[in-house]
């Protein structure tokens, strides 16, 4: 389970991971059941969220997701 801490207004992005074929049927992604999102704790204006999902899904804080996309695009331009 991935645990992230977020403040009001901050975002978590969930997308397919680079190693997951984009044509994978959705049933395969949820073969072991639904994705689980759990609030593990709240401290003032911060909440800790636990996410359990298929390993073919990429779960990142929004700021890291943007960097990840930039890295993929730079790599594709070099190839």
Long-range contacts (C-beta under 8 A, 24 or more apart in sequence): 1-36, 1-38, 1-50, 1-51, 1-52, 2-50, 2-51, 2-52, 2-59, 3-40, 3-48, 3-49, 3-50, 4-48, 4-49, 4-51, 4-59, 4-61, 5-46, 5-47, 5-48, 5-49, 6-46, 6-47, 6-49, 6-61, 7-45, 7-46, 7-47, 8-45, 10-61, 10-62, 11-61, 11-62, 12-49, 12-51, 12-59, 12-60, 12-61, 12-62, 13-58, 13-59, 13-60, 13-61, 13-62, 13-65, 14-51, 14-53, 14-57, 14-58, 14-59, 15-57, 15-58, 15-65, 16-56, 16-57, 16-58, 17-55, 17-56, 17-57, 17-58, 18-58, 18-72, 19-56, 20-56, 20-57, 24-56, 29-54, 29-56, 29-57, 30-54
